[in-house]
Amino acid sequence: MKNLKFMLHAAIIAAVYAVLTIQLAPISYGPLQVRVSEALTVLPLFTPAAIPGLTIGCLIANIGGPNGLLDIVFGTLATLLAAVVSYLLRKNKMLVPLPPVLFNAVIVGGLLFFTLSKTGDATPLPLFMLWVGLGELIACYVIGFPLMKALEKYKRIFEIK
């Protein structure tokens, strides 16, 4: 029963992440993106099921996204690494939203630089990283941190027994 609950929690998180990203596609992809679904990256504070949930949700969203195989692989890897580190930082709530900001700024910013420079875009790498990082800051701290605070009242819903 415990494994089933874990899988259900992960599946629900994955579904919400994917749906939010795809439904808000105009702002979910590209150099200037605020992926609202990234607010969910605070969920490792409450449950380890958020790690596979966020990863699978990101994978699904990236399969439907415009950035191709590199984003499917490296964008999903950024989310996995961020979710694991956020889980490890859960004792310091202020730091829980930080790993997605950093991993996505570096990995997704680098990915977009590599992808778009092939099309003749001469934007420097640090600018791509800054743009992605800024969007992540908005998603993770402006939206995600208040979400985390609100969910603390209901953290029992994340218990897997």
Secondary structure, DSSP 4 states (H G I P E B T S, - for coil): -HHHHHHHHHHHHHHHHHHHHHHTHHHHSSSS---GGGGGGGGGGT-TTHHHHHHHHHHHHHHTSTTHHHIIIIIHHHHHHHHHHHHHTTTSTTTTTHHHHHHHHHHHHHHHHHHHHTTT----HHHHHHHHHHHHHIIIIIIIHHHHHHHGGGGGGG---
